Amino acid sequence: MRPPRYAAFRWASQAPGADLAPGHTTLVEFFVADAAGGVSVTVVESGFSALDVPEQVRQNQLKDNTGGWSQELDSLRKRAEEPAPA
């Protein structure tokens, strides 16, 4: 972590409970940058090609996670745009 601009973690979605070892995880990185009127958040998830799973599972995981991050970032944007509680 390099607050407040960068954070990363390993995600073992294909091997729940397994050690965070090569072949079991992807790397998820969050980059925060100043933008006009606020900030931008970019998420990069990498390492799908190194997962120890059949190719079809790998492709499905990539597709599912790509869609999932779009939903998560949309939710983050909506929360950031909400007025602060009084």
C-alpha positions in Angstrom: 0.0 0.0 0.0 1.0 3.6 -0.7 -1.9 5.6 0.8 -3.7 7.5 -0.5 -2.8 6.7 -4.1 -2.3 3.0 -4.4 -3.4 -0.3 -2.8 -3.1 -3.9 -4.0 -4.1 -7.3 -2.8 -4.1 -10.9 -3.9 -7.5 -12.5 -4.6 -7.8 -16.3 -4.5 -11.3 -16.6 -5.9 -10.6 -19.9 -7.7 -9.0 -21.4 -4.6 -10.9 -20.2 -1.5 -9.0 -20.8 1.7 -5.8 -21.8 -0.2 -2.4 -20.1 0.4 -1.9 -17.0 -1.7 0.5 -18.9 -4.0 1.2 -18.6 -7.7 -1.4 -20.2 -9.8 -4.1 -19.6 -7.2 -4.4 -15.8 -7.2 -4.9 -12.7 -9.3 -3.4 -9.3 -8.3 -5.9 -6.5 -7.8 -4.5 -3.0 -7.9 -6.3 0.3 -7.1 -4.9 3.5 -8.5 -6.3 6.9 -7.2 -5.5 10.1 -9.1 -6.7 13.7 -9.0 -9.2 14.5 -11.7 -11.2 17.6 -12.6 -13.7 18.2 -9.7 -12.7 15.0 -7.8 -10.7 11.9 -8.2 -10.5 8.9 -10.5 -10.2 5.3 -9.4 -8.7 2.7 -11.7 -8.8 -1.0 -10.9 -6.4 -3.4 -12.7 -6.8 -7.2 -12.0 -4.0 -9.3 -13.6 -2.7 -12.8 -13.5 -5.6 -14.7 -15.1 -3.2 -16.4 -17.5 -1.3 -17.9 -14.6 -4.2 -19.5 -12.8 -4.0 -23.3 -12.5 -7.4 -24.0 -13.9 -8.8 -25.1 -17.3 -8.8 -22.4 -20.0 -12.6 -22.2 -20.1 -12.7 -21.6 -16.3 -10.0 -18.9 -16.7 -12.0 -17.2 -19.5 -15.2 -17.3 -17.4 -13.4 -15.9 -14.4 -12.0 -13.0 -16.5 -15.4 -12.2 -17.9 -17.2 -12.4 -14.5 -14.6 -10.3 -12.7 -14.5 -7.7 -15.5 -18.3 -7.2 -15.1 -18.0 -7.3 -11.3 -15.5 -4.5 -11.2 -17.7 -2.4 -13.4 -20.5 -2.8 -10.9 -18.3 -2.2 -7.9 -16.9 1.0 -9.4 -20.3 2.2 -10.3 -21.4 1.7 -6.7 -18.3 3.5 -5.5 -19.1 6.5 -7.8 -22.7 6.7 -6.5 -21.6 6.6 -2.9 -19.0 9.3 -3.5 -21.6 11.5 -5.1 -24.1 11.2 -2.2 -24.4 14.3 0.0 -22.6 14.0 3.3 -24.9 13.3 6.3 -25.8 16.3 8.3 
